[in-house]
């Protein structure tokens, strides 16, 4: 076990206090490295729904979490979990409405994840960061538009946004001359 039981009890107490508020889910409150059976008991006893999965990269563990009736939200990260092809079987499963993608990083990965999320569960959520991120915010020739909490996608070829090559050059690295 990678988490101390006392710390787990403190987190449970804190989560139960948060249940008084209108919270849709609590984001991975304990490490995904925690023993899976302990994690599932934690989820079962929580007064708030728990979202997890962004740091789960073992397909057996992922399958066990996905099929567990107490896990309501699982958030794989396409870049950590093996891409679209690895997750494709889950998108077609009876559990697809439990899958809410997670992506923190560049605009390319974010918009790709948004398109995939809208294809598998148009009412689902995609987690994204709100910090200053030039590889998300200035990577395209136009801003990613958000309206009422939703990313506005389009039907242009590819991911629907043209790359801003001038801004990309600022971050380009010549790996052969390092």
Backbone as CSV, one residue per row, in Angstrom:
resi,resn,N_x,N_y,N_z,CA_x,CA_y,CA_z,C_x,C_y,C_z
1,UNK,0.852,-1.171,0.000,0.000,0.000,0.000,0.899,1.235,0.000
2,UNK,0.603,2.193,-0.887,1.440,3.368,-1.032,0.904,4.600,-0.314
3,UNK,-0.214,4.450,0.371,-0.796,5.593,1.086,-1.043,5.194,2.537
4,UNK,-0.742,6.082,3.435,-0.950,5.778,4.853,-2.436,5.812,5.171
5,UNK,-2.884,4.866,5.955,-4.306,4.761,6.298,-4.785,6.028,7.005
6,UNK,-3.993,6.607,7.901,-4.381,7.830,8.607,-4.648,8.968,7.645
7,UNK,-3.799,9.112,6.649,-3.975,10.163,5.643,-5.255,9.915,4.848
8,UNK,-5.528,8.678,4.537,-6.744,8.317,3.808,-7.982,8.688,4.615
9,UNK,-7.959,8.446,5.918,-9.096,8.785,6.772,-9.303,10.292,6.824
10,UNK,-8.213,11.067,6.845,-8.320,12.526,6.852,-8.943,13.004,5.545
11,UNK,-8.542,12.414,4.441,-9.099,12.813,3.152,-10.585,12.467,3.081
12,UNK,-10.964,11.323,3.620,-12.372,10.921,3.641,-13.202,11.929,4.453
13,UNK,-12.684,12.331,5.602,-13.374,13.295,6.457,-13.558,14.622,5.706
14,UNK,-12.506,15.077,5.020,-12.558,16.317,4.252,-13.577,16.203,3.113
15,UNK,-13.580,15.079,2.400,-14.518,14.857,1.293,-15.946,14.869,1.808
16,UNK,-16.187,14.238,2.922,-17.536,14.215,3.485,-18.003,15.615,3.873
17,UNK,-17.075,16.473,4.316,-17.426,17.861,4.610,-17.777,18.615,3.323
18,UNK,-17.083,18.312,2.232,-17.353,18.965,0.949,-18.701,18.565,0.359
19,UNK,-19.228,17.445,0.786,-20.481,16.944,0.214,-21.657,17.879,0.463
20,UNK,-21.494,18.848,1.365,-22.547,19.831,1.625,-22.734,20.791,0.448
21,UNK,-21.711,20.870,-0.401,-21.724,21.811,-1.512,-22.129,21.107,-2.805
22,UNK,-22.511,21.885,-3.786,-22.928,21.337,-5.082,-21.679,21.065,-5.933
23,UNK,-21.107,19.901,-5.744,-19.888,19.511,-6.455,-20.230,18.333,-7.355
24,UNK,-19.910,18.471,-8.626,-20.241,17.402,-9.593,-19.398,16.158,-9.348
25,UNK,-18.083,16.343,-9.169,-17.196,15.240,-8.812,-15.949,15.802,-8.177
26,UNK,-15.254,14.958,-7.477,-13.981,15.322,-6.876,-12.892,14.657,-7.701
27,UNK,-11.933,15.442,-8.102,-10.885,14.999,-9.008,-9.787,14.225,-8.295
28,UNK,-9.687,12.957,-8.568,-8.613,12.069,-8.110,-8.001,12.498,-6.768
29,UNK,-8.765,12.372,-5.678,-8.290,12.872,-4.388,-7.165,12.051,-3.757
30,UNK,-6.961,10.840,-4.248,-5.836,10.040,-3.767,-5.080,9.502,-4.976
31,UNK,-3.870,9.138,-4.760,-2.992,8.698,-5.837,-3.529,7.459,-6.548
32,UNK,-3.368,7.444,-7.867,-3.758,6.265,-8.641,-2.844,5.081,-8.341
33,UNK,-1.754,5.336,-7.653,-0.827,4.261,-7.262,-1.276,3.547,-5.996
34,UNK,-2.331,4.072,-5.367,-2.889,3.422,-4.187,-3.382,2.039,-4.576
35,UNK,-3.253,1.097,-3.688,-3.756,-0.252,-3.933,-5.183,-0.160,-4.480
36,UNK,-5.437,-0.850,-5.581,-6.718,-0.708,-6.282,-7.917,-1.082,-5.422
37,UNK,-7.815,-2.112,-4.631,-8.948,-2.498,-3.777,-9.239,-1.433,-2.727
38,UNK,-8.182,-0.828,-2.182,-8.363,0.260,-1.214,-9.006,1.459,-1.909
39,UNK,-8.544,1.762,-3.111,-9.107,2.882,-3.865,-10.599,2.659,-4.125
40,UNK,-10.975,1.452,-4.521,-12.387,1.157,-4.784,-13.225,1.247,-3.510
41,UNK,-12.700,0.809,-2.376,-13.420,0.948,-1.099,-13.592,2.432,-0.760
42,UNK,-12.555,3.211,-1.019,-12.593,4.652,-0.781,-13.706,5.288,-1.617
43,UNK,-13.778,4.936,-2.888,-14.801,5.476,-3.785,-16.196,5.074,-3.316
44,UNK,-16.349,3.820,-2.960,-17.651,3.309,-2.516,-18.149,4.056,-1.281
45,UNK,-17.248,4.397,-0.374,-17.661,5.028,0.872,-17.738,6.554,0.795
46,UNK,-17.313,7.134,-0.314,-17.310,8.587,-0.439,-18.723,9.128,-0.624
47,UNK,-18.993,10.265,-0.002,-20.285,10.922,-0.174,-20.331,11.727,-1.469
48,UNK,-19.177,11.929,-2.099,-19.100,12.636,-3.377,-18.628,11.680,-4.462
49,UNK,-19.104,11.857,-5.683,-18.553,11.057,-6.776,-17.073,11.399,-6.978
50,UNK,-16.298,10.390,-7.255,-14.854,10.555,-7.460,-14.554,10.337,-8.941
51,UNK,-13.789,11.246,-9.523,-13.295,11.067,-10.892,-11.841,10.625,-10.799
52,UNK,-11.478,9.675,-11.611,-10.105,9.197,-11.617,-9.757,8.711,-13.004
53,UNK,-8.509,8.423,-13.226,-8.118,7.780,-14.464,-7.021,8.465,-15.229
54,UNK,-6.809,9.746,-15.012,-5.805,10.432,-15.813,-4.407,9.859,-15.590
55,UNK,-4.186,9.261,-14.449,-2.870,8.677,-14.173,-2.897,7.150,-14.146
56,UNK,-3.992,6.562,-14.570,-4.074,5.106,-14.674,-3.565,4.728,-16.062
57,UNK,-2.499,3.943,-16.118,-1.961,3.567,-17.429,-1.817,2.056,-17.594
58,UNK,-2.502,1.313,-16.780,-2.521,-0.143,-16.879,-3.913,-0.560,-17.331
59,UNK,-4.005,-1.289,-18.467,-5.341,-1.574,-19.007,-6.172,-2.493,-18.120
60,UNK,-5.545,-3.390,-17.362,-6.330,-4.228,-16.448,-6.911,-3.384,-15.318
61,UNK,-6.103,-2.486,-14.779,-6.579,-1.587,-13.726,-7.680,-0.678,-14.269
62,UNK,-7.463,-0.151,-15.462,-8.461,0.718,-16.089,-9.779,-0.024,-16.265
63,UNK,-9.721,-1.254,-16.776,-10.933,-2.060,-16.997,-11.667,-2.330,-15.686
64,UNK,-10.904,-2.604,-14.633,-11.526,-2.880,-13.333,-12.236,-1.634,-12.793
65,UNK,-11.587,-0.477,-12.923,-12.221,0.768,-12.483,-13.465,1.053,-13.333
66,UNK,-13.350,0.905,-14.639,-14.439,1.227,-15.545,-15.671,0.365,-15.283
67,UNK,-15.475,-0.902,-15.009,-16.612,-1.804,-14.814,-17.179,-1.772,-13.394
68,UNK,-16.507,-1.083,-12.469,-16.984,-1.016,-11.095,-18.195,-0.083,-11.005
69,UNK,-19.253,-0.543,-10.379,-20.490,0.243,-10.326,-20.365,1.524,-9.510
70,UNK,-19.383,1.623,-8.642,-19.215,2.825,-7.826,-18.387,3.897,-8.526
71,UNK,-17.675,3.532,-9.574,-16.899,4.504,-10.348,-17.844,5.106,-11.385
72,UNK,-18.125,6.384,-11.235,-19.065,7.050,-12.135,-18.349,7.816,-13.247
73,UNK,-17.120,8.272,-12.990,-16.377,9.099,-13.941,-14.946,8.596,-14.034
74,UNK,-14.556,8.187,-15.221,-13.160,7.805,-15.424,-12.616,8.679,-16.541
75,UNK,-11.460,9.278,-16.295,-10.911,10.296,-17.172,-9.558,9.892,-17.752
76,UNK,-9.550,9.063,-18.764,-8.256,8.731,-19.356,-7.678,9.926,-20.103
77,UNK,-6.372,9.984,-20.151,-5.641,10.972,-20.941,-5.152,10.227,-22.177
78,UNK,-5.607,10.628,-23.349,-5.258,9.909,-24.583,-3.754,9.745,-24.768
79,UNK,-2.993,10.748,-24.365,-1.542,10.686,-24.587,-0.841,9.776,-23.582
80,UNK,-1.440,9.556,-22.428,-0.830,8.682,-21.427,-1.303,7.245,-21.547
81,UNK,-2.500,7.067,-22.106,-3.112,5.746,-22.087,-2.934,4.961,-23.375
82,UNK,-2.363,5.545,-24.404,-2.127,4.792,-25.630,-2.906,5.289,-26.826
83,UNK,-3.474,6.457,-26.740,-4.141,7.053,-27.882,-5.536,6.536,-28.139
84,UNK,-6.064,6.984,-29.246,-7.437,6.668,-29.627,-7.622,5.175,-29.826
85,UNK,-6.664,4.530,-30.471,-6.833,3.104,-30.764,-6.901,2.268,-29.489
86,UNK,-6.144,2.625,-28.472,-6.168,1.879,-27.220,-7.517,2.039,-26.508
87,UNK,-8.082,3.236,-26.580,-9.344,3.497,-25.892,-10.573,3.151,-26.721
88,UNK,-10.388,2.860,-27.996,-11.514,2.617,-28.898,-12.477,1.551,-28.381
89,UNK,-11.953,0.462,-27.839,-12.854,-0.596,-27.348,-13.716,-0.114,-26.183
90,UNK,-13.184,0.796,-25.372,-13.968,1.326,-24.255,-15.027,2.303,-24.755
91,UNK,-14.714,3.049,-25.826,-15.688,3.981,-26.398,-16.898,3.237,-26.943
92,UNK,-16.714,1.990,-27.321,-17.801,1.191,-27.895,-18.471,0.303,-26.850
93,UNK,-18.037,0.387,-25.623,-18.561,-0.504,-24.584,-19.808,0.084,-23.921
94,UNK,-20.434,-0.732,-23.091,-21.607,-0.265,-22.352,-21.229,0.784,-21.300
95,UNK,-19.937,0.956,-21.064,-19.474,1.920,-20.053,-19.068,3.265,-20.648
96,UNK,-19.319,3.483,-21.935,-18.811,4.692,-22.590,-19.297,5.982,-21.933
97,UNK,-20.470,5.963,-21.304,-20.975,7.176,-20.667,-20.287,7.495,-19.344
98,UNK,-19.379,6.623,-18.909,-18.559,6.898,-17.730,-17.263,7.596,-18.119
99,UNK,-16.935,7.614,-19.412,-15.642,8.136,-19.861,-15.747,9.634,-20.125
100,UNK,-14.937,10.382,-19.412,-14.829,11.831,-19.545,-13.348,12.133,-19.696
101,UNK,-12.927,12.499,-20.890,-11.500,12.636,-21.154,-10.841,13.743,-20.341
102,UNK,-9.559,13.579,-20.179,-8.701,14.510,-19.456,-7.583,14.899,-20.410
103,UNK,-7.273,16.185,-20.499,-6.076,16.566,-21.248,-5.516,17.864,-20.709
104,UNK,-4.270,17.833,-20.321,-3.547,19.034,-19.916,-2.298,19.088,-20.774
105,UNK,-2.125,20.145,-21.495,-0.950,20.261,-22.359,-1.234,21.198,-23.509
106,UNK,-0.800,20.817,-24.698,-0.892,21.700,-25.856,-2.307,21.775,-26.418
107,UNK,-2.512,22.786,-27.223,-3.799,22.972,-27.879,-4.149,21.838,-28.822
108,UNK,-3.152,21.252,-29.472,-3.411,20.153,-30.412,-4.053,18.978,-29.676
109,UNK,-3.463,18.572,-28.553,-4.017,17.473,-27.766,-5.372,17.811,-27.178
110,UNK,-5.533,19.050,-26.756,-6.797,19.482,-26.162,-7.931,19.436,-27.185
111,UNK,-7.707,20.030,-28.354,-8.763,20.062,-29.372,-9.039,18.653,-29.906
112,UNK,-8.001,17.849,-30.064,-8.201,16.455,-30.487,-9.053,15.717,-29.459
113,UNK,-8.724,15.874,-28.178,-9.505,15.232,-27.113,-10.942,15.742,-27.100
114,UNK,-11.131,17.041,-27.384,-12.485,17.608,-27.419,-13.311,16.979,-28.538
115,UNK,-12.697,16.807,-29.712,-13.411,16.164,-30.821,-13.791,14.728,-30.461
116,UNK,-12.869,14.008,-29.861,-13.130,12.611,-29.496,-14.195,12.548,-28.411
117,UNK,-14.107,13.427,-27.417,-15.113,13.447,-26.349,-16.488,13.718,-26.938
118,UNK,-16.582,14.659,-27.864,-17.890,14.971,-28.443,-18.416,13.812,-29.287
119,UNK,-17.520,13.009,-29.837,-17.949,11.867,-30.651,-18.454,10.710,-29.789
120,UNK,-17.847,10.516,-28.606,-18.253,9.366,-27.786,-19.354,9.708,-26.793
121,UNK,-19.394,10.968,-26.360,-20.385,11.350,-25.355,-20.565,12.866,-25.442
122,UNK,-21.467,13.307,-26.293,-21.605,14.750,-26.531,-22.013,15.530,-25.292
123,UNK,-22.526,14.852,-24.277,-22.873,15.522,-23.025,-21.784,15.369,-21.975
124,UNK,-20.672,14.755,-22.367,-19.571,14.520,-21.439,-18.745,15.766,-21.206
125,UNK,-17.790,15.623,-20.342,-16.906,16.731,-19.995,-15.475,16.387,-20.379
126,UNK,-14.727,17.410,-20.726,-13.297,17.291,-20.988,-12.603,18.219,-20.006
127,UNK,-11.753,17.663,-19.199,-11.015,18.488,-18.246,-9.896,19.220,-18.979
128,UNK,-9.759,20.499,-18.696,-8.641,21.267,-19.247,-8.128,22.226,-18.186
129,UNK,-6.863,22.572,-18.309,-6.270,23.480,-17.334,-6.602,24.929,-17.681
130,UNK,-6.495,25.787,-16.679,-6.784,27.209,-16.878,-5.549,28.080,-16.686
131,UNK,-4.399,27.446,-16.501,-3.187,28.224,-16.297,-2.718,28.858,-17.608
132,UNK,-1.764,29.766,-17.512,-1.178,30.390,-18.691,-0.401,29.317,-19.459
133,UNK,-0.779,29.071,-20.690,-0.165,27.996,-21.460,-0.036,28.430,-22.918
134,UNK,1.115,28.972,-23.314,1.273,29.441,-24.694,1.153,28.323,-25.730
135,UNK,1.445,27.088,-25.359,1.307,25.985,-26.312,-0.157,25.573,-26.496
136,UNK,-1.017,26.155,-25.714,-2.459,25.981,-25.913,-3.060,27.278,-26.448
137,UNK,-2.685,28.389,-25.850,-3.349,29.657,-26.119,-2.901,30.363,-27.398
138,UNK,-1.678,30.145,-27.854,-1.220,30.852,-29.058,-0.715,29.889,-30.134
139,UNK,-1.129,28.656,-30.056,-0.684,27.643,-31.004,-1.440,27.727,-32.336
140,UNK,-2.650,28.265,-32.300,-3.482,28.341,-33.498,-3.590,29.780,-33.981
141,UNK,-4.026,29.939,-35.237,-4.201,31.283,-35.786,-5.405,31.985,-35.178
142,UNK,-6.311,31.224,-34.594,-7.451,31.816,-33.883,-7.560,31.175,-32.503
143,UNK,-8.161,31.891,-31.578,-8.316,31.368,-30.215,-9.307,30.209,-30.184
144,UNK,-9.104,29.324,-29.221,-10.097,28.296,-28.939,-11.230,29.012,-28.204
145,UNK,-12.410,28.949,-28.763,-13.545,29.669,-28.168,-14.298,28.760,-27.193
146,UNK,-14.659,29.355,-26.077,-15.437,28.659,-25.066,-16.725,29.451,-24.851
147,UNK,-17.862,28.758,-24.884,-19.161,29.390,-24.665,-19.948,28.546,-23.680
148,UNK,-20.382,29.164,-22.600,-21.145,28.457,-21.557,-20.435,27.194,-21.091
149,UNK,-19.119,27.272,-20.979,-18.337,26.142,-20.483,-18.033,25.081,-21.517
150,UNK,-18.374,25.327,-22.791,-18.119,24.333,-23.840,-17.156,24.892,-24.879
151,UNK,-16.231,24.049,-25.321,-15.338,24.424,-26.418,-16.154,24.383,-27.702
152,UNK,-16.009,25.416,-28.515,-16.722,25.477,-29.795,-15.839,24.809,-30.850
153,UNK,-16.295,23.669,-31.330,-15.569,22.935,-32.364,-16.135,23.301,-33.728
154,UNK,-15.378,23.013,-34.759,-15.884,23.259,-36.111,-15.674,22.011,-36.951
155,UNK,-16.078,22.066,-38.197,-15.965,20.884,-39.049,-14.925,21.058,-40.147
156,UNK,-13.931,21.891,-39.912,-12.838,22.036,-40.867,-11.977,20.773,-40.850
157,UNK,-11.190,20.541,-41.888,-10.358,19.319,-41.926,-9.418,19.209,-40.726
158,UNK,-9.024,17.985,-40.412,-8.121,17.728,-39.290,-8.814,18.039,-37.981
159,UNK,-8.121,18.775,-37.122,-8.718,19.120,-35.829,-9.486,20.436,-35.884
160,UNK,-9.519,21.055,-37.077,-10.364,22.229,-37.266,-9.714,23.566,-36.974
161,UNK,-8.444,23.575,-36.650,-7.737,24.821,-36.359,-6.419,24.842,-37.114
162,UNK,-6.081,25.998,-37.667,-4.808,26.142,-38.376,-3.729,26.532,-37.376
163,UNK,-2.563,25.892,-37.512,-1.456,26.199,-36.615,-0.858,27.560,-36.934
164,UNK,-0.465,28.285,-35.903,0.196,29.569,-36.034,1.699,29.289,-36.110
165,UNK,2.217,29.169,-37.320,3.609,28.754,-37.531,4.609,29.751,-36.941
166,UNK,4.261,31.029,-36.937,5.148,32.049,-36.358,5.347,31.792,-34.854
167,UNK,4.258,31.536,-34.152,4.356,31.265,-32.712,5.023,29.919,-32.435
168,UNK,4.789,28.939,-33.289,5.403,27.627,-33.099,6.917,27.721,-33.187
169,UNK,7.429,28.568,-34.104,8.890,28.716,-34.268,9.570,29.139,-32.963
170,UNK,8.864,29.900,-32.123,9.436,30.340,-30.848,9.789,29.159,-29.948
171,UNK,9.054,28.079,-30.103,9.232,26.922,-29.223,9.934,25.753,-29.911
172,UNK,10.308,25.963,-31.171,10.943,24.886,-31.936,12.360,24.654,-31.431
173,UNK,12.713,23.383,-31.309,14.044,22.999,-30.833,14.698,22.128,-31.905
174,UNK,15.941,22.411,-32.195,16.705,21.588,-33.136,17.405,20.507,-32.326
175,UNK,16.803,19.321,-32.257,17.328,18.251,-31.433,18.694,17.745,-31.916
176,UNK,19.018,17.963,-33.182,20.296,17.473,-33.696,21.457,18.352,-33.280
177,UNK,21.173,19.563,-32.807,22.257,20.477,-32.383,22.257,20.749,-30.886
178,UNK,21.620,19.883,-30.133,21.606,20.072,-28.677,22.881,19.502,-28.091
